[in-house]
């Protein structure tokens, strides 16, 4: 396993699902982790659960990724706790359940989507990634090193019927990652995408999903080994790559996300 002992990591949306699974793997490996969430009490409770689970450290910081001031305050708090930041994991997001609770069995067309729900999801999923990366990039550039990891989804999800606005929001964060990587070329700061490789057993899945479909969901722990690799020195110099956790588990290492 890749060595992450002492690596300082901020994981947004770390209280549950993929975020919590990634935090657990990083803490187990000895990383110093700040996890964020909108609810301060829930964030503190998640950090407390993780604190004794490995050789590392977990601290919870309340943050609303939609709000620029909250992001600035959260980054400042994380910096104070960790003494710096080596890795940012952009993970906080909301899914189709916030727009259509039965999206898997009863997809709705884009014209039926409430505009306020569309805006809120895009603000969380896209603007949130931008605000966090924007907040940490200058210090990473000054240090001459740093890693930004943007959690993504399968590319087919971005085009799936009834997936407005979630699908387009993830297409936007993929494009955002490519541009970030290009903007940061030559600075020592890398940007990569990480996707699970399929639907995962998290709170984003609707309650009415069929049992046979539920049994086929990926365990969020699938994200553990690749996030550990991306946060470690083993991935130094690798940028603008798309890492798929299911492929990683099979020993398939990532390729550039865009054609050369």
Buried (B, 14 or more C-beta within 10 A) or exposed (E): EBBBEEBBBBBBBBBBBBBBBBBBBBBBBBBBBBBBBBEEEBBBBBBEBBBEEBEBBBBBBBBBBBBEEBBBBBBEBBBEBBEEBBBBBBBBBBBBBBBBEBBBEEBBEEEEBEEEBBEBBBBBBBBBBBBBBBBBBEBBBEBEEBBBBBBBBBBEBBEBEBBBBBBBBBBBBBEBBBEBBEEBEEBBBBBBBBBBBBBBBBEBBBEEBEEEEEEEBBEBBBBBBBBBBBBBEEBEEBBBBBBBBBBBBEEEEBEEBEEE
